[in-house]
Amino acid sequence: MGTTDSKLNFRKAVIQLTTKTQPVEATDDAFWDQFWADTTTTVQDVFALVPAAEIRALREESPSNLATLCYKAVEKLVQGADSGCPSEREKQVVLNCIRILTRILPYIFEDQDWRGFFWSTVPGAGRAGTEELEDDEGARPLAESLLLAIADLLFCPDFTVHSHRRGPDSVESMHSIDSCEYIWEAGVGFAQSPPLNYIHDLNRTELLRLLLTCFSEVMYLPASSDTNVLNPWVTFFCSTENRHALPLFTSLLNVVSAYDPVGYGIPYNHLLFSDYREQLVEQAMQILIVTLEHDRGGSHCPSSPSSVEERESTGPENLFVNYLSRIHREEDFDFVLKGLARLLTNPLTQTYLPNSTKKIQFHQELLVLFWKLCDFNKKFLFFVLKSSDVLDILVPILYYLNDARADQSRVGLMHIGVFILLLLSGERNFGVRLNKPYALHVPMDIPVFTGTHADLLIVVFHKIITTGHQRLQPLFDCLLTIVVNVSPYLKSLSMVAANKLLHLLEAFSTSWFLFSAAQNHHLVFFLLEAFNNIIQYQFDGNCNLVYAIIRKRNLFHQLANLPSDPASIQKALQRKRKSPDVISRTSSQETVSMEGSRPAVPAEPGTLKASLVAMPGIDKLTEKSQVSEDGTMVSVPKTEHSEQTAATGTSDTESNSGRDNEVSVVVHVLVASVCSVSLTLYRSQDVFYTEAEMERRRLSSASSASLWAPTPDWVLSWKCKLPLQTIMRLLQVLVPQVEKICIDKGLTDESEILKFLQHGTLVGLLPVPHPILIRKYQANAGTAMWFRTYMWGVVYLRNVDPPIWYDTDVRLFEIQKM
């Protein structure tokens, strides 16, 4: 039958189904077979030939026919999984059913009344191909039958895996097959790499797409802070009920980690061959990131629950999370890390022939997968930090952050990149690794500099803070926390990076900025803490920073003498209204950007973006640890006076901030581009709001926020805690010496002064070094919900061919046009 005839017949069947007012019997095989038995339609055809309006009409007007269609399609998959699809016709039937279910499921999920349908038992369901029992007590819910059939079909010889048959007459029984011998790719726990077969890759991709659609029910539920609400589809699929859980997890991880998009080093190779493996890698990665989620509380449940209810509430263990957390061999870590680094670096790779290598688009999923690896497997995190391999992850992350800073549709990418760096910065080894010289020349729109990876990090962070769009401002605390965390280990900052840090202090320490909002002084505390760490612990190699501090010494004197009387406060706030142009860009010699770089650009008009829930404040995101003399970290207990902190607005650097008490605070931030923009801090302790909702709430609560006004008492409450002693002592000792040298030798040359500072010492002259305080990332309900919405938003937007969820009523996030 020709493809056109096939499409016509399929369309006729759809019209018949949607116009029938009477229920069609499940036993009417002649009618139902029209949908899968005699057609060869692609998944794109199915999406075109089954319009959304008709699925909804069927759901409302002929619910029993929709139910039968779903039941019959699942039954066909169960039969195919049972028989192993020996004939081409059976394979085609299975593919057609996969495509129909992928099309229909989102419309089942968007209707609250239908959501339980797949979890109800249908008479005879799950028993296809076997003797029907008299009673259906043992019948499985339709969802379970569907998930088990998908799992079986993912290891079906000659359909999704290579056959191991010895001869033409031998048969591989689907029931006795050991799927661990059929893992798709060599790598973790498997040594053989099966030959590539693009038909198998295509069939796996279709099955994984249906599986992802099954898991997507969560998109149709509103964001909730209740992390105990598990996704029933994921919970069942990743439980011991699925006998293929281990080989499938391993196959997914190995396919992703082994993928090399460059195509065996032949330029333009990807233009000659459609890369079926890439589609498979994308779907495999999306399945991994959405299955690797579980309730943190449930993982430590008591070994013998006292009641059935208790056992049910903790839920069965997620085997994918379990397997991921148990990977421990160094060669496995090396394989996964090198694979992720290769893929993350791919979009940065510049070749002499434009378009000669394939550029992958799934870097956001890669970052989420890397995050989950570090979060669920601490041994992997320590392996990453053990050598300078961590820099192969750092550089692409900084590239993406810098590239996305002007594009509001990529604000989620900015967050995930910063969270990964925050997580890494909580470990001493990360700070130490940053001292490696930066020799790569990835084209980035940043000033040219010679220095280390620490310099690169600071220069990129400065660029984000001074030239990013205003919705990045909730990230400023995170960016500066990362700088503080690594600062005690930075041996030698370049002059460019030192000037950037001083420039941030200059921007954040103007009196009008400090008095504009209750939280703004925190940024100054972070910067001072970073300077103190470097002076106390890494003075010897940091003459560039010391010189920059001496040159900008007025900033520190101004902070020490910050006026706090009512008249000065009012004057500062009026100055802000009249003329915010108090800062110019730092020295113009640094404006030359790296060769080959393109400036960061805003999103194209019409770009779709998924909204995100608000993030918790930095005090909710991190917990403090003190580094003891032997290098181990000791957790710092929360102080008792955290309640009074909320009233005084003291910084997280002074005590644990009670910042979550503000519902929303409008803050004006001065950035180097000499414009004032507004920053919203969100409360997200128990309730989750999309950004649009937050904006509405912000406008309605602007009046209450404007009730806050800086008072002399408030200024004094934090001004007296500014950690200026170390810097003031340094200036007291070094400024007269530097001035004397300049007068005596008539020096005006920077290099001579730097040479003097390089050989100077402050031993015995500085206050006793303070203990190093690290703020380590800490997971909580707020971050768990943020990750869930971000991850599913990425999955929604990346699946456009076919557009699985487009124009359905998703509720986890809002889809917005830029």
HUTAUR-V315403 format. One record per backbone hydrogen bond with DSSP energy under -0.5 kcal/mol. CO is the residue of the C=O (numbers start at 0). NH is the residue of the N-H. If there is no record, write none. Layout:
BEGIN
co;nh
CO;NH
CO;NH
END
This chain:
BEGIN
co;nh
1;5
2;6
3;7
4;8
5;9
6;10
7;11
8;12
9;13
10;14
11;15
12;16
13;17
14;18
15;19
24;27
26;28
27;30
27;31
28;32
30;33
31;34
32;35
32;36
32;37
41;45
42;46
43;47
44;48
45;49
50;53
50;54
51;55
52;56
53;57
54;58
55;59
56;60
56;61
57;61
61;64
61;65
62;66
63;67
64;68
65;69
66;70
67;71
68;72
69;73
70;74
71;75
72;76
73;77
74;78
75;79
76;80
77;81
78;82
79;83
79;84
86;90
87;91
88;92
89;93
90;94
91;95
92;96
93;97
94;98
95;99
96;100
97;101
98;102
99;103
100;104
101;105
103;106
103;107
104;107
104;108
105;109
107;110
109;111
110;113
110;114
111;114
113;116
115;118
116;119
117;142
119;141
121;124
123;126
124;139
126;129
135;138
139;121
140;144
141;145
142;146
143;147
144;148
145;149
146;150
147;151
148;152
149;153
151;154
152;155
154;156
155;158
155;159
155;160
160;157
166;169
170;172
172;176
176;178
177;180
178;181
179;182
186;189
189;186
191;193
196;200
197;201
198;202
199;203
200;204
201;205
202;206
203;207
204;208
205;209
206;210
207;211
208;212
209;213
210;214
211;215
212;215
213;216
214;217
215;218
216;219
217;220
218;810
218;811
224;226
225;228
227;229
229;231
230;234
231;235
232;236
233;237
235;238
237;318
238;241
240;242
241;244
243;247
244;248
245;249
246;250
247;251
248;252
249;253
250;254
251;255
252;256
253;257
254;258
255;258
259;262
260;357
262;265
264;266
265;268
267;270
267;271
268;271
268;272
273;275
274;277
274;278
275;279
276;280
277;281
278;282
279;283
280;284
281;285
282;286
283;287
284;288
285;289
286;290
287;291
290;292
294;298
295;298
296;299
297;300
306;310
307;311
308;312
309;313
310;314
316;318
317;321
318;322
319;323
320;324
321;325
322;326
323;326
328;332
329;333
330;334
331;335
332;336
333;337
334;338
335;339
336;340
337;341
338;342
339;343
340;344
341;345
342;346
344;347
344;348
345;348
351;353
352;355
355;267
357;359
361;365
362;366
363;367
364;368
365;369
366;370
367;371
368;372
369;373
370;374
371;375
372;376
376;379
376;380
377;381
378;382
379;383
380;384
381;385
382;385
382;386
383;389
386;389
387;390
388;391
388;392
389;392
389;393
390;394
392;396
393;397
394;398
395;399
396;400
397;401
398;402
399;403
400;404
401;404
403;406
404;468
405;407
406;409
407;410
409;413
410;414
411;415
412;416
413;417
414;418
415;419
416;420
417;421
418;422
419;423
420;424
421;425
422;425
423;426
426;429
426;430
427;431
428;432
429;433
431;434
432;435
433;452
433;453
435;452
436;438
441;443
443;445
443;593
445;593
448;450
450;437
451;455
452;456
453;457
454;458
455;459
456;460
457;461
458;462
459;463
460;464
461;465
462;466
463;467
465;672
468;471
469;472
471;474
472;475
474;478
475;479
476;480
477;481
478;482
479;483
480;484
481;485
482;486
483;487
485;488
486;489
488;490
493;497
494;498
495;499
496;500
497;501
498;502
499;503
500;504
501;505
502;506
503;507
504;508
509;513
510;514
512;515
512;516
516;519
518;521
519;522
519;523
520;524
521;525
522;526
523;527
524;528
525;529
526;530
527;531
528;532
529;533
530;534
531;535
532;536
533;537
534;538
537;541
538;541
541;545
542;546
543;547
544;548
545;549
546;550
547;551
549;552
551;554
551;555
552;555
552;556
553;557
554;558
555;559
556;560
558;561
564;568
565;569
566;570
567;571
568;572
569;573
570;574
571;575
572;576
573;577
574;578
579;581
586;589
587;590
591;447
593;596
603;606
606;817
608;815
611;690
616;619
616;620
617;621
620;777
622;775
623;635
624;773
625;627
625;633
626;771
627;630
631;627
633;625
634;636
638;641
639;642
640;644
641;645
642;645
642;646
643;647
644;648
644;649
650;653
650;654
654;656
657;660
658;661
662;682
664;666
664;680
666;668
666;678
668;670
668;676
670;673
674;670
676;668
678;666
678;680
680;664
681;683
688;613
689;693
690;694
691;695
692;696
693;697
694;698
695;699
696;700
697;701
698;701
700;704
701;705
703;706
704;707
710;714
711;715
712;716
713;717
714;717
714;718
715;719
717;720
718;721
721;723
723;727
724;728
725;729
726;730
727;731
728;732
729;733
730;734
732;736
733;737
734;738
735;739
736;740
737;741
738;742
739;743
740;744
740;746
741;745
741;746
748;751
748;752
749;753
750;754
751;755
752;756
753;757
754;758
755;759
756;759
761;764
761;765
771;626
771;773
773;624
773;775
775;622
779;783
780;784
781;785
782;786
783;787
784;788
785;789
786;790
787;791
788;792
789;793
790;794
791;795
792;796
793;797
794;798
797;799
798;803
799;802
801;800
801;803
804;807
807;809
810;222
813;610
813;815
815;608
END
